[in-house]
Amino acid sequence: MSAQCRLLELDDDLSAVARLIYNADPYIYRDLLGKEDRANEILSSLLKKEEGTFSYKYTHILEYNNKIVGTAALYSAMLTLNKDDVRSAVLAVSKEVSNEFDTVTRHLSFKRKDVVVRLKISRFCIDTQYRNRGFGSKLMGHLCDAAGCNDIELTVLEENELAIKLYKKFGFKIESSVYGYGKNPDSSNVVCFNMIRNV
């Protein structure tokens, strides 16, 4: 069976997608949502939303042999994370929100100051067992096709050289750097690149 990409549907395995999202970033989701089981429950509830950056309507999946092996979101760069939705989802699972909630969510809810209309890719992840087998290219090709003639932006950790190489293969260029990523204000050594693909 060949790999296929499509939009997520509510009757898909949301916990599989939540697991991929949680593992897509070694900082943000652990800092924001805590342990993986708790995070999967929170992320699954956010994926069920009709609106917002986590909505199933913007979440694409890559399936191989009836298993979800990759995911990414594609939405308007002008759309921002609704912190209240995330806070409600966290509180539905646990009694408290982490002290770092506002610090961490600022990285997820960055709002563009310019008026450039672009699409944004976020939470791009391929299951570790399926990396280096062409699945990342398959999913990125699908997202670029879905974006049509729109410019696309994404953010990637500087240390993620494999992803940067993939993104460059699809025409993305580094536009700027972001320092101090994550909950720790002293994490200035953690650098992300904002990358842009102009059509």
Secondary structure, DSSP 8 states (H G I E B T S, - for coil): ---EEEE--TTS-HHHHHHHHHHH-SSHHHHHH-SHHHHHHHHHHHHT-SSSTT-GGGEEEEEETTEEEEEEEEEETT----HHHHHHHHHHHSS---TTHHHHHHHHS---SS---EEEEEEEEE-GGGTTTTHHHHHHHHHHHHHTTSEEEEEEETT-HHHHHHHHHTT-EEEEEEES-SS-TT-TT-EEEEEEE--
